[in-house]
Amino acid sequence: MDTARAPQSETGETSDTPAPPPPSSPAANSLERKVRSAARWSLINTLVLRLGTFATGIVLARFALGPAQWGVYGIAQTVLLVLLSANELGVGLAIVRWEGDARRFAPTVLTLSTLSSGLLYVALFAAAPAVADLLGSPDATGVLRVMCLCVVIDGVAQVPGGFLTREFAQGRRMVIDGLNFVLGTAVTLLLAFAGQGAMSFAWGAVAGNVVTLIGCRLAAPGTLRYGWDPGQARALLRFGLPLAGASLLALAVVNVDTMVVGATLGNVSLGFYVLAFNISGWPVRIISEAARRVSFAGFSRLAGSPQALAQGFSRALGVVITGTVPLCVLLAGLAEPVIQLIYGTRWTPAAAALPWLMALGLIRIGSELAYDCLVATGQRRSLFLVQGLWLVALVPVLLVAARLNGIVGVSQGHVLVAGGLVVPVFLVALGRGGIGVGRIARACAWPFLGGAVMGAIVLGLERPFGDGRLALLAIGAAALAGYTVCVLPSRDFLRGADRGARSPRGRHRASVPVPSSQQDMR
């Protein structure tokens, strides 16, 4: 197993991640409280921000922007996400992952992160016209150059943001993200209604990221100090470069479809596809983002004990899958009436791709949690190979599928590669880390059964009920009731009941901290 090397301690010895404390120790109880509190704040944060983003998207799609402008925005957002995945060379994660006093090596991390993000932006500024032409959107050049200023800002914010994550300070992060959203959205809306088109997204993103940098600086004082230690830099790069490569591949996997659609089908089709993909990402962003803000830190604390890690991962997976399946099924089964109701009839072509993208969204949630777990356990080489295999298989499939069946074919190709190839490979990698298929199956069995029941209810009621607002509400309520009945048998598992460990009150209690719980999902 490829393990991370920690920075040297004051005595000159390296500090490797220790085994987690005994389940009944004060340290374990303190960690569990921190993780649960952080998960709760993270979920609230994500829900509030995503609802706000959702409402903003509706306003822009109905009254300000058309499919072609959404397509230009999609291209710029794709390039930005790919650059953000590698902008600090992966060294920022060392703030979260490594044991010991992180402030000793934070100045070196900040220097590396700022230098690498600055160089990336200079390269992107020069290459923007060629990149825009290659992706079939020449109008995206200016948007790319503005939006990717976020790369530099994010590079500087990596260190203070990493300290907030390390300390499970999601309450403070919620305030920062809220301010980011308010200012960024205000700028975007003002510019969009002033006729600035996709450029409104770019300046809104820059404004929001500036607020995030300032907020992180104030919430984590003393962390924006530059410095340089050659020994620390070498250790950080050994730790971070494989992670940056894996992150780059992971983002390429998620965003290569946007490049394929833009280059082969044009901006209008890309606009419809971007809208459908964004809708499919609602469950991922609401559930998965909330979990991932604490999952890496939580898994890192459990990495020294395979049994504790396996229990923590299976419970975390069960919670996120249980919370995600009903959203995915409802959006897939009611795709066309939902899009017409929310965005208007001109966006109806996006509905054809949405059911397939919802299936992809569910796979993404599980794979992202597995990604965090593999990083925390030091399996960076395996992770790199998984992501590389995914990308290599995906590109030719999407190119062929786009020409055969448009945006629907791209969506189908995504699901084919992810479900048929990548999921089995992830299962093998997790098995090598001590997380067997049986634990994963137990975590997913009841939610998948409930999803099948939901699908049957939606299909059975959609025709007789119609697609009016009250009809959609009634169908959704009936489907959710059926799902709830199906997942009730898993409630003890999600709460962390362990037959091998009882609390003094005689009730089953969780023996390990995990990123979330059923209580946190309420």
Secondary structure as a PSIPRED ss2 file (coil, helix, strand):
# PSIPRED VFORMAT (PSIPRED V4.0)

   1 M C   1.000  0.000  0.000
   2 D C   1.000  0.000  0.000
   3 T C   1.000  0.000  0.000
   4 A C   1.000  0.000  0.000
   5 R C   1.000  0.000  0.000
   6 A C   1.000  0.000  0.000
   7 P C   1.000  0.000  0.000
   8 Q E   0.000  0.000  1.000
   9 S C   1.000  0.000  0.000
  10 E C   1.000  0.000  0.000
  11 T C   1.000  0.000  0.000
  12 G C   1.000  0.000  0.000
  13 E C   1.000  0.000  0.000
  14 T E   0.000  0.000  1.000
  15 S C   1.000  0.000  0.000
  16 D C   1.000  0.000  0.000
  17 T C   1.000  0.000  0.000
  18 P C   1.000  0.000  0.000
  19 A C   1.000  0.000  0.000
  20 P C   1.000  0.000  0.000
  21 P C   1.000  0.000  0.000
  22 P C   1.000  0.000  0.000
  23 P C   1.000  0.000  0.000
  24 S C   1.000  0.000  0.000
  25 S C   1.000  0.000  0.000
  26 P H   0.000  1.000  0.000
  27 A H   0.000  1.000  0.000
  28 A H   0.000  1.000  0.000
  29 N H   0.000  1.000  0.000
  30 S H   0.000  1.000  0.000
  31 L H   0.000  1.000  0.000
  32 E H   0.000  1.000  0.000
  33 R H   0.000  1.000  0.000
  34 K H   0.000  1.000  0.000
  35 V H   0.000  1.000  0.000
  36 R H   0.000  1.000  0.000
  37 S H   0.000  1.000  0.000
  38 A H   0.000  1.000  0.000
  39 A H   0.000  1.000  0.000
  40 R H   0.000  1.000  0.000
  41 W H   0.000  1.000  0.000
  42 S H   0.000  1.000  0.000
  43 L H   0.000  1.000  0.000
  44 I H   0.000  1.000  0.000
  45 N H   0.000  1.000  0.000
  46 T H   0.000  1.000  0.000
  47 L H   0.000  1.000  0.000
  48 V H   0.000  1.000  0.000
  49 L H   0.000  1.000  0.000
  50 R H   0.000  1.000  0.000
  51 L H   0.000  1.000  0.000
  52 G H   0.000  1.000  0.000
  53 T H   0.000  1.000  0.000
  54 F H   0.000  1.000  0.000
  55 A H   0.000  1.000  0.000
  56 T H   0.000  1.000  0.000
  57 G H   0.000  1.000  0.000
  58 I H   0.000  1.000  0.000
  59 V H   0.000  1.000  0.000
  60 L H   0.000  1.000  0.000
  61 A H   0.000  1.000  0.000
  62 R H   0.000  1.000  0.000
  63 F H   0.000  1.000  0.000
  64 A C   1.000  0.000  0.000
  65 L C   1.000  0.000  0.000
  66 G C   1.000  0.000  0.000
  67 P H   0.000  1.000  0.000
  68 A H   0.000  1.000  0.000
  69 Q H   0.000  1.000  0.000
  70 W H   0.000  1.000  0.000
  71 G H   0.000  1.000  0.000
  72 V H   0.000  1.000  0.000
  73 Y H   0.000  1.000  0.000
  74 G H   0.000  1.000  0.000
  75 I H   0.000  1.000  0.000
  76 A H   0.000  1.000  0.000
  77 Q H   0.000  1.000  0.000
  78 T H   0.000  1.000  0.000
  79 V H   0.000  1.000  0.000
  80 L H   0.000  1.000  0.000
  81 L H   0.000  1.000  0.000
  82 V H   0.000  1.000  0.000
  83 L H   0.000  1.000  0.000
  84 L H   0.000  1.000  0.000
  85 S C   1.000  0.000  0.000
  86 A C   1.000  0.000  0.000
  87 N C   1.000  0.000  0.000
  88 E C   1.000  0.000  0.000
  89 L C   1.000  0.000  0.000
  90 G C   1.000  0.000  0.000
  91 V C   1.000  0.000  0.000
  92 G C   1.000  0.000  0.000
  93 L H   0.000  1.000  0.000
  94 A H   0.000  1.000  0.000
  95 I H   0.000  1.000  0.000
  96 V H   0.000  1.000  0.000
  97 R H   0.000  1.000  0.000
  98 W C   1.000  0.000  0.000
  99 E C   1.000  0.000  0.000
 100 G C   1.000  0.000  0.000
 101 D C   1.000  0.000  0.000
 102 A H   0.000  1.000  0.000
 103 R H   0.000  1.000  0.000
 104 R H   0.000  1.000  0.000
 105 F C   1.000  0.000  0.000
 106 A H   0.000  1.000  0.000
 107 P H   0.000  1.000  0.000
 108 T H   0.000  1.000  0.000
 109 V H   0.000  1.000  0.000
 110 L H   0.000  1.000  0.000
 111 T H   0.000  1.000  0.000
 112 L H   0.000  1.000  0.000
 113 S H   0.000  1.000  0.000
 114 T H   0.000  1.000  0.000
 115 L H   0.000  1.000  0.000
 116 S H   0.000  1.000  0.000
 117 S H   0.000  1.000  0.000
 118 G H   0.000  1.000  0.000
 119 L H   0.000  1.000  0.000
 120 L H   0.000  1.000  0.000
 121 Y H   0.000  1.000  0.000
 122 V H   0.000  1.000  0.000
 123 A H   0.000  1.000  0.000
 124 L H   0.000  1.000  0.000
 125 F H   0.000  1.000  0.000
 126 A H   0.000  1.000  0.000
 127 A H   0.000  1.000  0.000
 128 A H   0.000  1.000  0.000
 129 P H   0.000  1.000  0.000
 130 A H   0.000  1.000  0.000
 131 V H   0.000  1.000  0.000
 132 A H   0.000  1.000  0.000
 133 D H   0.000  1.000  0.000
 134 L H   0.000  1.000  0.000
 135 L C   1.000  0.000  0.000
 136 G C   1.000  0.000  0.000
 137 S C   1.000  0.000  0.000
 138 P H   0.000  1.000  0.000
 139 D H   0.000  1.000  0.000
 140 A H   0.000  1.000  0.000
 141 T H   0.000  1.000  0.000
 142 G H   0.000  1.000  0.000
 143 V H   0.000  1.000  0.000
 144 L H   0.000  1.000  0.000
 145 R H   0.000  1.000  0.000
 146 V H   0.000  1.000  0.000
 147 M H   0.000  1.000  0.000
 148 C C   1.000  0.000  0.000
 149 L H   0.000  1.000  0.000
 150 C H   0.000  1.000  0.000
 151 V H   0.000  1.000  0.000
 152 V H   0.000  1.000  0.000
 153 I H   0.000  1.000  0.000
 154 D H   0.000  1.000  0.000
 155 G H   0.000  1.000  0.000
 156 V H   0.000  1.000  0.000
 157 A H   0.000  1.000  0.000
 158 Q H   0.000  1.000  0.000
 159 V H   0.000  1.000  0.000
 160 P H   0.000  1.000  0.000
 161 G H   0.000  1.000  0.000
 162 G H   0.000  1.000  0.000
 163 F H   0.000  1.000  0.000
 164 L H   0.000  1.000  0.000
 165 T H   0.000  1.000  0.000
 166 R H   0.000  1.000  0.000
 167 E C   1.000  0.000  0.000
 168 F C   1.000  0.000  0.000
 169 A C   1.000  0.000  0.000
 170 Q H   0.000  1.000  0.000
 171 G H   0.000  1.000  0.000
 172 R H   0.000  1.000  0.000
 173 R H   0.000  1.000  0.000
 174 M H   0.000  1.000  0.000
 175 V H   0.000  1.000  0.000
 176 I H   0.000  1.000  0.000
 177 D H   0.000  1.000  0.000
 178 G H   0.000  1.000  0.000
 179 L H   0.000  1.000  0.000
 180 N H   0.000  1.000  0.000
 181 F H   0.000  1.000  0.000
 182 V H   0.000  1.000  0.000
 183 L H   0.000  1.000  0.000
 184 G H   0.000  1.000  0.000
 185 T H   0.000  1.000  0.000
 186 A H   0.000  1.000  0.000
 187 V H   0.000  1.000  0.000
 188 T H   0.000  1.000  0.000
 189 L H   0.000  1.000  0.000
 190 L H   0.000  1.000  0.000
 191 L H   0.000  1.000  0.000
 192 A H   0.000  1.000  0.000
 193 F H   0.000  1.000  0.000
 194 A C   1.000  0.000  0.000
 195 G C   1.000  0.000  0.000
 196 Q C   1.000  0.000  0.000
 197 G C   1.000  0.000  0.000
 198 A C   1.000  0.000  0.000
 199 M H   0.000  1.000  0.000
 200 S H   0.000  1.000  0.000
 201 F H   0.000  1.000  0.000
 202 A H   0.000  1.000  0.000
 203 W H   0.000  1.000  0.000
 204 G H   0.000  1.000  0.000
 205 A H   0.000  1.000  0.000
 206 V H   0.000  1.000  0.000
 207 A H   0.000  1.000  0.000
 208 G H   0.000  1.000  0.000
 209 N H   0.000  1.000  0.000
 210 V H   0.000  1.000  0.000
 211 V H   0.000  1.000  0.000
 212 T H   0.000  1.000  0.000
 213 L H   0.000  1.000  0.000
 214 I H   0.000  1.000  0.000
 215 G H   0.000  1.000  0.000
 216 C H   0.000  1.000  0.000
 217 R H   0.000  1.000  0.000
 218 L H   0.000  1.000  0.000
 219 A H   0.000  1.000  0.000
 220 A C   1.000  0.000  0.000
 221 P C   1.000  0.000  0.000
 222 G C   1.000  0.000  0.000
 223 T C   1.000  0.000  0.000
 224 L C   1.000  0.000  0.000
 225 R C   1.000  0.000  0.000
 226 Y C   1.000  0.000  0.000
 227 G C   1.000  0.000  0.000
 228 W C   1.000  0.000  0.000
 229 D C   1.000  0.000  0.000
 230 P H   0.000  1.000  0.000
 231 G H   0.000  1.000  0.000
 232 Q H   0.000  1.000  0.000
 233 A H   0.000  1.000  0.000
 234 R H   0.000  1.000  0.000
 235 A H   0.000  1.000  0.000
 236 L H   0.000  1.000  0.000
 237 L H   0.000  1.000  0.000
 238 R H   0.000  1.000  0.000
 239 F H   0.000  1.000  0.000
 240 G H   0.000  1.000  0.000
 241 L H   0.000  1.000  0.000
 242 P H   0.000  1.000  0.000
 243 L H   0.000  1.000  0.000
 244 A H   0.000  1.000  0.000
 245 G H   0.000  1.000  0.000
 246 A H   0.000  1.000  0.000
 247 S H   0.000  1.000  0.000
 248 L H   0.000  1.000  0.000
 249 L H   0.000  1.000  0.000
 250 A H   0.000  1.000  0.000
 251 L H   0.000  1.000  0.000
 252 A H   0.000  1.000  0.000
 253 V H   0.000  1.000  0.000
 254 V H   0.000  1.000  0.000
 255 N H   0.000  1.000  0.000
 256 V H   0.000  1.000  0.000
 257 D H   0.000  1.000  0.000
 258 T H   0.000  1.000  0.000
 259 M H   0.000  1.000  0.000
 260 V H   0.000  1.000  0.000
 261 V H   0.000  1.000  0.000
 262 G H   0.000  1.000  0.000
 263 A H   0.000  1.000  0.000
 264 T H   0.000  1.000  0.000
 265 L H   0.000  1.000  0.000
 266 G C   1.000  0.000  0.000
 267 N H   0.000  1.000  0.000
 268 V H   0.000  1.000  0.000
 269 S H   0.000  1.000  0.000
 270 L H   0.000  1.000  0.000
 271 G H   0.000  1.000  0.000
 272 F H   0.000  1.000  0.000
 273 Y H   0.000  1.000  0.000
 274 V H   0.000  1.000  0.000
 275 L H   0.000  1.000  0.000
 276 A H   0.000  1.000  0.000
 277 F H   0.000  1.000  0.000
 278 N H   0.000  1.000  0.000
 279 I H   0.000  1.000  0.000
 280 S H   0.000  1.000  0.000
 281 G H   0.000  1.000  0.000
 282 W H   0.000  1.000  0.000
 283 P H   0.000  1.000  0.000
 284 V H   0.000  1.000  0.000
 285 R H   0.000  1.000  0.000
 286 I H   0.000  1.000  0.000
 287 I H   0.000  1.000  0.000
 288 S H   0.000  1.000  0.000
 289 E H   0.000  1.000  0.000
 290 A H   0.000  1.000  0.000
 291 A H   0.000  1.000  0.000
 292 R H   0.000  1.000  0.000
 293 R H   0.000  1.000  0.000
 294 V H   0.000  1.000  0.000
 295 S H   0.000  1.000  0.000
 296 F H   0.000  1.000  0.000
 297 A H   0.000  1.000  0.000
 298 G H   0.000  1.000  0.000
 299 F H   0.000  1.000  0.000
 300 S H   0.000  1.000  0.000
 301 R H   0.000  1.000  0.000
 302 L H   0.000  1.000  0.000
 303 A C   1.000  0.000  0.000
 304 G C   1.000  0.000  0.000
 305 S C   1.000  0.000  0.000
 306 P H   0.000  1.000  0.000
 307 Q H   0.000  1.000  0.000
 308 A H   0.000  1.000  0.000
 309 L H   0.000  1.000  0.000
 310 A H   0.000  1.000  0.000
 311 Q H   0.000  1.000  0.000
 312 G H   0.000  1.000  0.000
 313 F H   0.000  1.000  0.000
 314 S H   0.000  1.000  0.000
 315 R H   0.000  1.000  0.000
 316 A H   0.000  1.000  0.000
 317 L H   0.000  1.000  0.000
 318 G H   0.000  1.000  0.000
 319 V H   0.000  1.000  0.000
 320 V H   0.000  1.000  0.000
 321 I H   0.000  1.000  0.000
 322 T H   0.000  1.000  0.000
 323 G H   0.000  1.000  0.000
 324 T H   0.000  1.000  0.000
 325 V H   0.000  1.000  0.000
 326 P H   0.000  1.000  0.000
 327 L H   0.000  1.000  0.000
 328 C H   0.000  1.000  0.000
 329 V H   0.000  1.000  0.000
 330 L H   0.000  1.000  0.000
 331 L H   0.000  1.000  0.000
 332 A H   0.000  1.000  0.000
 333 G H   0.000  1.000  0.000
 334 L C   1.000  0.000  0.000
 335 A H   0.000  1.000  0.000
 336 E H   0.000  1.000  0.000
 337 P H   0.000  1.000  0.000
 338 V H   0.000  1.000  0.000
 339 I H   0.000  1.000  0.000
 340 Q H   0.000  1.000  0.000
 341 L H   0.000  1.000  0.000
 342 I H   0.000  1.000  0.000
 343 Y H   0.000  1.000  0.000
 344 G C   1.000  0.000  0.000
 345 T H   0.000  1.000  0.000
 346 R H   0.000  1.000  0.000
 347 W H   0.000  1.000  0.000
 348 T H   0.000  1.000  0.000
 349 P H   0.000  1.000  0.000
 350 A H   0.000  1.000  0.000
 351 A H   0.000  1.000  0.000
 352 A H   0.000  1.000  0.000
 353 A C   1.000  0.000  0.000
 354 L H   0.000  1.000  0.000
 355 P H   0.000  1.000  0.000
 356 W H   0.000  1.000  0.000
 357 L H   0.000  1.000  0.000
 358 M H   0.000  1.000  0.000
 359 A H   0.000  1.000  0.000
 360 L H   0.000  1.000  0.000
 361 G H   0.000  1.000  0.000
 362 L H   0.000  1.000  0.000
 363 I H   0.000  1.000  0.000
 364 R H   0.000  1.000  0.000
 365 I H   0.000  1.000  0.000
 366 G H   0.000  1.000  0.000
 367 S H   0.000  1.000  0.000
 368 E H   0.000  1.000  0.000
 369 L H   0.000  1.000  0.000
 370 A H   0.000  1.000  0.000
 371 Y H   0.000  1.000  0.000
 372 D H   0.000  1.000  0.000
 373 C H   0.000  1.000  0.000
 374 L H   0.000  1.000  0.000
 375 V H   0.000  1.000  0.000
 376 A H   0.000  1.000  0.000
 377 T C   1.000  0.000  0.000
 378 G C   1.000  0.000  0.000
 379 Q C   1.000  0.000  0.000
 380 R H   0.000  1.000  0.000
 381 R H   0.000  1.000  0.000
 382 S H   0.000  1.000  0.000
 383 L H   0.000  1.000  0.000
 384 F H   0.000  1.000  0.000
 385 L H   0.000  1.000  0.000
 386 V H   0.000  1.000  0.000
 387 Q H   0.000  1.000  0.000
 388 G H   0.000  1.000  0.000
 389 L H   0.000  1.000  0.000
 390 W H   0.000  1.000  0.000
 391 L H   0.000  1.000  0.000
 392 V H   0.000  1.000  0.000
 393 A H   0.000  1.000  0.000
 394 L H   0.000  1.000  0.000
 395 V H   0.000  1.000  0.000
 396 P H   0.000  1.000  0.000
 397 V H   0.000  1.000  0.000
 398 L H   0.000  1.000  0.000
 399 L H   0.000  1.000  0.000
 400 V H   0.000  1.000  0.000
 401 A H   0.000  1.000  0.000
 402 A H   0.000  1.000  0.000
 403 R H   0.000  1.000  0.000
 404 L H   0.000  1.000  0.000
 405 N H   0.000  1.000  0.000
 406 G H   0.000  1.000  0.000
 407 I H   0.000  1.000  0.000
 408 V H   0.000  1.000  0.000
 409 G H   0.000  1.000  0.000
 410 V H   0.000  1.000  0.000
 411 S H   0.000  1.000  0.000
 412 Q H   0.000  1.000  0.000
 413 G H   0.000  1.000  0.000
 414 H H   0.000  1.000  0.000
 415 V H   0.000  1.000  0.000
 416 L H   0.000  1.000  0.000
 417 V H   0.000  1.000  0.000
 418 A H   0.000  1.000  0.000
 419 G H   0.000  1.000  0.000
 420 G H   0.000  1.000  0.000
 421 L H   0.000  1.000  0.000
 422 V H   0.000  1.000  0.000
 423 V H   0.000  1.000  0.000
 424 P H   0.000  1.000  0.000
 425 V H   0.000  1.000  0.000
 426 F H   0.000  1.000  0.000
 427 L H   0.000  1.000  0.000
 428 V H   0.000  1.000  0.000
 429 A H   0.000  1.000  0.000
 430 L H   0.000  1.000  0.000
 431 G H   0.000  1.000  0.000
 432 R H   0.000  1.000  0.000
 433 G C   1.000  0.000  0.000
 434 G C   1.000  0.000  0.000
 435 I C   1.000  0.000  0.000
 436 G C   1.000  0.000  0.000
 437 V H   0.000  1.000  0.000
 438 G H   0.000  1.000  0.000
 439 R H   0.000  1.000  0.000
 440 I H   0.000  1.000  0.000
 441 A H   0.000  1.000  0.000
 442 R H   0.000  1.000  0.000
 443 A H   0.000  1.000  0.000
 444 C H   0.000  1.000  0.000
 445 A H   0.000  1.000  0.000
 446 W H   0.000  1.000  0.000
 447 P H   0.000  1.000  0.000
 448 F H   0.000  1.000  0.000
 449 L H   0.000  1.000  0.000
 450 G H   0.000  1.000  0.000
 451 G H   0.000  1.000  0.000
 452 A H   0.000  1.000  0.000
 453 V H   0.000  1.000  0.000
 454 M H   0.000  1.000  0.000
 455 G H   0.000  1.000  0.000
 456 A H   0.000  1.000  0.000
 457 I H   0.000  1.000  0.000
 458 V H   0.000  1.000  0.000
 459 L H   0.000  1.000  0.000
 460 G H   0.000  1.000  0.000
 461 L H   0.000  1.000  0.000
 462 E H   0.000  1.000  0.000
 463 R H   0.000  1.000  0.000
 464 P H   0.000  1.000  0.000
 465 F H   0.000  1.000  0.000
 466 G C   1.000  0.000  0.000
 467 D C   1.000  0.000  0.000
 468 G C   1.000  0.000  0.000
 469 R H   0.000  1.000  0.000
 470 L H   0.000  1.000  0.000
 471 A H   0.000  1.000  0.000
 472 L H   0.000  1.000  0.000
 473 L H   0.000  1.000  0.000
 474 A H   0.000  1.000  0.000
 475 I H   0.000  1.000  0.000
 476 G H   0.000  1.000  0.000
 477 A H   0.000  1.000  0.000
 478 A H   0.000  1.000  0.000
 479 A H   0.000  1.000  0.000
 480 L H   0.000  1.000  0.000
 481 A H   0.000  1.000  0.000
 482 G H   0.000  1.000  0.000
 483 Y H   0.000  1.000  0.000
 484 T H   0.000  1.000  0.000
 485 V H   0.000  1.000  0.000
 486 C H   0.000  1.000  0.000
 487 V H   0.000  1.000  0.000
 488 L H   0.000  1.000  0.000
 489 P H   0.000  1.000  0.000
 490 S H   0.000  1.000  0.000
 491 R H   0.000  1.000  0.000
 492 D H   0.000  1.000  0.000
 493 F H   0.000  1.000  0.000
 494 L H   0.000  1.000  0.000
 495 R H   0.000  1.000  0.000
 496 G C   1.000  0.000  0.000
 497 A C   1.000  0.000  0.000
 498 D E   0.000  0.000  1.000
 499 R C   1.000  0.000  0.000
 500 G C   1.000  0.000  0.000
 501 A E   0.000  0.000  1.000
 502 R E   0.000  0.000  1.000
 503 S C   1.000  0.000  0.000
 504 P C   1.000  0.000  0.000
 505 R C   1.000  0.000  0.000
 506 G C   1.000  0.000  0.000
 507 R C   1.000  0.000  0.000
 508 H E   0.000  0.000  1.000
 509 R C   1.000  0.000  0.000
 510 A C   1.000  0.000  0.000
 511 S C   1.000  0.000  0.000
 512 V C   1.000  0.000  0.000
 513 P C   1.000  0.000  0.000
 514 V C   1.000  0.000  0.000
 515 P C   1.000  0.000  0.000
 516 S C   1.000  0.000  0.000
 517 S C   1.000  0.000  0.000
 518 Q C   1.000  0.000  0.000
 519 Q H   0.000  1.000  0.000
 520 D H   0.000  1.000  0.000
 521 M H   0.000  1.000  0.000
 522 R C   1.000  0.000  0.000
